[in-house]
């Protein structure tokens, strides 16, 4: 069961509303669909989200590294030799989401070939995940109105508040309005995307100490080493590493050196193979994890559900799985349904990431016909 070709298809789908946060903003999903095809004709699919302000990758760079670097080295490899594939891709530094997409596509092939859902191959702990919804930069009352709408429509009771603004009172007010409007049962946490200094973050924590927030993600730049570690030591709630822990090595470093005491796991940048290693490491050290969102499409989101529901440790917290609702359209052949605040993991052979070919042809930005690499 050898790899015959790997292709990277750039496409673009507009967002209904631009999404703004401390480290950047997105107006369109300018993503890359990665496909691995075997000699038997099985096609594995995954989505790669360029985030130049987070990982340094662009749509063009993902296409180039997949087709010009990874494909020539991986074509001819048995799809079951996942560690060999990991080793080959590790020779190229960075390029996190490109590597992650190739890995997910390989797992999709394996699941289809074995006639098993990938979520079961990864662990099969449960068949669904609780959903956390991200709330972006808006006035406090508008954020509350949106949260109430999502609770009523989808049954979502966990919300991530994007913060990192100045003055910090804007985000303190937003957190307080959300808590008062949603009540004590709602789960709330903040993500500053490195927008504050450690001292500013400490002041936010002081002002929100009575709100029962779950944790604070990336309050400051992790390179602010002494300030960050002082913040982690003194914070009454966990400090989560996300952008500062994009891979297994960086995640281990942040935990072991006191830069964080909670970890975000994102399949978009880790694939399934490395993400499972990060989760195992965290579980062994007694560190909680949660499944994060890279402003994923439905194709990317379903991959997060596959991993998150497969493992007991990732199933403890709600996963960030609903930002695809901000897109004007999507590519997933079987659209995602959020019911009672949960998304069910696909129970079909593979990862459940198959796309609607007509939509792909409509939104792709390179050429009308697909391109095979390595044949």
N, C-alpha and C positions, 0 to 999 in steps of 0.2 A: 504494500500500500504506500507507494512513493509519491512524493510531490512532483507534479508535472508542470505547474505554473503558479505564479503569484502575481496578482495585479493590484494596483492602487488607483481607485477611481475618485477623482475630486468632484464634489457636488456642493450646491449651495441652496439652502432653504431659509427664507426670511423668518425672523421672529415676529410675533404679533406686536410685542413691545420690546424695545431695547432693554437689556439687562445690565444694570450698573452695579459695580462693587469697587472696593478700595483699590484693587490692583488692576482694574481694567473694565471694559464693557464689551458686549457683543450685540451686533445688530442682525447678523445672519449666521446660520450654522454653516460655515465654510469648512466642511469636514471631508474626510477621505474614507471611502469604503474599501476595505482590504479583503481580498478573496484568495483563498488557497484552493487549488484544484488538483485532485489526484489523478494518476494514470487510469483509475477506474471511473473517472468522471464525477466523483463526489466533490461538492463545492462547499467549503467552509467560509463563513462570513463574519466580519467584525467591523466596528466603526472606530475611527481614530479622530479625536477632536484636537485641532491645533490650538495651542494656548501660548502664544509667543511671550506674553508677560508673566507666565508661570514656568514653562519648561523650555522656552526658546524655540519651539517648533512652529513652523508655518505649514500651510496646506502644500505648498510647493516642496518644502523640505521633506515632508512625510512621503509624498509620492516618489521623490528622488531616492531617499534612503531605502524604501521598500523595493522599488523596481531596479535600482542600479547597484545597491549594496547587498541587501538581504536575499533577494531572489536568486541571483547567480550562485550564492553559497548554499542555499537551502534546496533548490531544485535537485531532485534525485534522492533526497533524504527520506527515510521511512517516517511517516507522520507519528508513529508511536515513539520515536526517539526524541522525546520532548526536551530532555536535558541536553542532547546534542544541539538542538535548535537554540536553546537558551545560551549555550556556550558560544555558538557562532555569532549570535546577535550581540553578546556581551563584548565582543571584540571592538564593536563600535560604541563609543561612549555616548551618554545622554540618549536622545531620541526615544524617550520613555513611551509615548503613546503609540509610536510606530511599532515598537517591540511588543507592546501589550496587545495591539490589534492582531499581529501575526500569531501570537500565542493563542488568543481566543479563537481565531479562525481554525487553527490546528485542532483545538479541542472540539470544535464544532464538527470537523471531519471525523474525528475519532468517535464521537457519540453517534453520528449517523452510520458509520461503518459497523459499529457494535450493536446498533439498534437500541441504544439506551440514551435517556436524557442526561446531559452533561451534569446537571445538578445532582443526579444520583451518583454519577461517577466521582464527583468531587466530595461526596459525603452523604447527601440525601437526608439531612437532619429534619427539615420540615418542607412543606409544599408552598409556603408563601412568606412574604415579608411585610412588616409594618412600614408605612410610608411617612417620611418627614418631608415637609414642603419648605422651600427656601423663599424668604421674603426679602426683596431688594430695597434699594434706597427710595423711599417715599415718605411723605408726611405720616406721622404716627397714626392718625385716625384712618387714613387710607390703608395702612398695613393691617390694622385691626379689621376693617371691613373685608379685606381680602381673606384674612385668616378665617373669619366667621363664614365666609362663602365657601371656602375649601372644606371646612368642617361639616357644613350642611350638605354640600354636594357629594363629597367623596368620603366623609367620615374620618378625615385626617385630624389628629389631635396633637401631633408633634410638629414644631415649627423652628426653623433655623433663621435667625435674624442677621442679615448682612449688616455689619457695622464697620467702624474704622473712619467715621466722618469727623470733621471738625466744624464747630466745637463739639466736644464729646457729649455735651448735654442733649444733642439731637438724638443720639442712640440711647442714652439713658432714658429719655422721655419715651422713645419708641418701645423699649423693653417694658417700661412701667405700664404704658397704655395697653400693651398686649396682655400682660399678666392680669391687669384689672378687668379687661374685657373678656378674656378667655377663661378666667377662673383658675383655681389651684390645680385642677386635674390635667390641664394642658402641659405638655413637656416643651420647654423653651430653652434654646441655647443660642450663643452668639458666635459670629465668625468675622474677625476684623481684617482678614486678608493682609496682614502685616501693616495695616494703616496707622497704627498708633506706635508710640514709643512704649517701653516697658513701664515708665512712670505714669503715662496717660492711661494705660491699661489698668494699672493698680488703682487709679482713681475711679475708673469705671466700675471695677469690682467693688470698691468701697460703697459707691452710690447705689449699686444694684444688689447689695448683700441680702436684702429682705425679699427678693423676688423669686427665690427658689430656682435659679437658672441651673441647668445641668452641667454645662461646661463652656469654656471660651476657646475658640479655635484660632490659632495663629494671631495672637494679639499684637505682636510686633515682629520685626525682622529677626529671625533666629540668629543672625550674625551679630546681633546686639547681645553678645554672649553673657556677660555678667548680669546685665539687666534682666535678661530672659530667665536665667536660673534663679535669680532673686525672686522674680515674679512667681515662678513655679513653686518655690519653697513656701511662699507666704500666701498663695491664693487659697481661698476657702473651697474652691471648686476646681476640677481637673483642667489643665491647660493642654489642648490637643495640638499635635503636630500634623500638618497636612502638606503644604508646599515644601516644608522643611524636611519631609520624610517621604520622598517620592519612590524610594526603592528599599530593599531589605537592609542594605548597609547603612543608609542614612537613618532609617527608622530605628535600628539598633543603637546607633550613635546618640540620637536625640534622647532615647529613653535612658541609656546607661550613663550619659553625662548630665542628666537632669534638665534637659531642654524641654521636656514634655512628660506628661504621665498619662496620656491617652493618645491613640493613633487613629487617623483616618486611613481607610483602605479603599483604593479606587481601581477597579478593574481596567479602566481606560488607560492607566499608566503602568499597571503591574501585570495585566493579563490575569489568567487564572493561576498559572504556575507560581509566579512570584508572590501574588497576593496571598495564596494559601500558605506560603512560607512565612510571610509577615504575620499572618494571623496565628500560626503555630508558635512563632517566637513570642508574640505578645501574650498568648494564653499561658505559656510556660513561665513567663515572668510576672504573671498576675496583673497584666495591663489590659484594660478594656479597649475595644476597637469599635468602630462604626463604619458603615459603608457610605462613602461620600459620593458626590456628584460632580462631574466635570462639565456641567451644563450639557448633559448627554441627550442625544436623540433617543427615540424608542429602541433603536437597535442597540445603542450603548446601555440604555437603562435595563433592558431585559438581561444583558450580560451581568449587570450588578445584582439583579434578582437571583440569577442562577447561582452565583457564588454566595451571596448573602444567606440564602435559604439552605444552602448545602452544609454549612458549618454551624455548630452550636454556638461558637463564640461570636460570630457575626450576627446571629439571630437575636441576641440579647437586646439590642437597641434598634430603633427605627432607622431605616436606610433612606438616604436622600434620593428619591426615585421619581419625582413628579415634575421636574423642570421641563420635560418635553411638552407639557401643557402650554408652555409659552411659545411653541412653534406653530407656524401657520399650516404645516403639513408634515408628513413623515414618510419613511421608506419601509417600515416594518410590514411584512405581508399580513401578519395577524396582529392587529392593533392591541395595545395594552389597555386593560380595564382596571381601574381602581375602585374597589368595592369594600365598604366597611373599613376604610383606611388601610387596605392591604392590596398587594399585587401577587398573583399566583405565579409560581415558577412554571415554565413550559414543561409539559410531560411528553413531549415528542422527542424522537431520536435527534441528538445534537443539542445545540445551545438555544434553538428557537429564534435565531437571528436572521432567518431568510427574509429577503426583501421583495417588494413589489417591483418587478422589472420595468413596468411602464412608468412608474414614478421615478425610478432611477434614471431612465433614459430622458425623462423630462427635466430633471434637476441637475444632471451631471454637466460639468463645465469644460470637459476636455474635448470629447468627440463622440459621435453617435454610436460607434461600434466599440465593443470591449477589446482590450489589448492583452494578449497572452505573453508572458515573460518566461523565457527558458525553454520553450518548446522547439 
